[in-house]
Amino acid sequence: MLVNRPPMGWNTWNTFGKDISDSLIRESTDAFLDLGLKDAGYQYIVIDDCWSRRTRDPETDRLVPEPEKFPYGMKSLADYIHERGLKFGMYSCAGQRTCADYPGSFDHEFLDAETFASWGVDYLKYDFCYKPQGVEGPWLYRRMGMALRASGRDILFSACNWGSDDVWSWIRSTGAHMYRSTGDIMDNAESYRKIVKSQLPKLGTSAPQCYNDIDMLTVGMYGKGLVGTTGCGDADYRSQFALWCFFSAPLMLGCDIRHMNETTRSLVTNRDLIRINQDLEARPPMKSGRPWNENFWTLFKHLDDGTYALGFFNMDEKDGETYANFSDFGLPNHAGYDVTVRDILGDEGEQTYREYMRVKVPAHDCKVYIAKLVKR
Ligand code: GLA
């Protein structure tokens, strides 16, 4: 089994787009280690679109790294990453061209999988642009799923068809380990909120070995880079990161990690949040909130050690108070249990509540607790 927890790593796209190079990847690999990302559980360094020449090698038909960007080739980069105990990811596309108009893998799936395996690739993100007319989307993912298996190397298959063709209903059968379910994230509050709202009802099919991928994080971008737009403040980044954790979504960082500030570093390495994300059972959260204001969410998630994650999210423009009525999650008052919660983002420590809990949450922000039941 290749994957039994949501994959964690860093991907070039959100910040760098086509401006990628050997030195960027090596510097980011060094930063990855210096920041303690590896110790926190992050593993994959992933090069997204725009790494190859515009055409295949005319003699071998193989993909060729653009020599100006990657003068030492991909094997040398893979070695650099592997020597540091990390894993190496790359990108291709199920259609004839990639989304940024480089050669795609259509009808070259087995050759390309072999090439990636020979370079030491451990992870393949597989996009969905330029699909030939009349070809079924699911069939293209079946092909690459098969090609990766045939390559003789363990390669994580990260499908990226943006939720087309009811992807959740068939993707697991192709051998994929994660599947993008939405269009591209932008670095603003509306974008990540829209993404989580669209997927909350569909999390029941995201499960160990094949996780719903709600896109690379914009946490720590502060408006810089390709998908930068207006950027977010730290309250929104806290909420975004916590929501990805409640959703058991892959945690692929998208900011320039060479310049990550301390607030971002301590958020993305928060042990308790990562523990929620990496829970082996990957159960979807239950949701309640304030019935008269749909911008207040309370999420309650079963964890594999018998504890629970409890999160309060304020997606409103004003500070406010939100609630957890424990009976909404299956714990009626007459059952005779109280709930002890431990604050994992702030310094409230441990407190015990009976029947319900009220929490003040600033606009755009969240509060997250690990909860356990205690018999009265
Ligand atoms: C699509 C994907 C993005 C990124 C770009 C690259 O838009 O959804 O995540 O990979 O292609 O061109």
Boltz pocket constraint, residues with backbone or C-beta under 6 A from the ligand:
constraints:
  - pocket:
      binder: B
      contacts: [[A, 13], [A, 48], [A, 49], [A, 98], [A, 99], [A, 100], [A, 127], [A, 160], [A, 162], [A, 182], [A, 183], [A, 184]]
      max_distance: 6.0
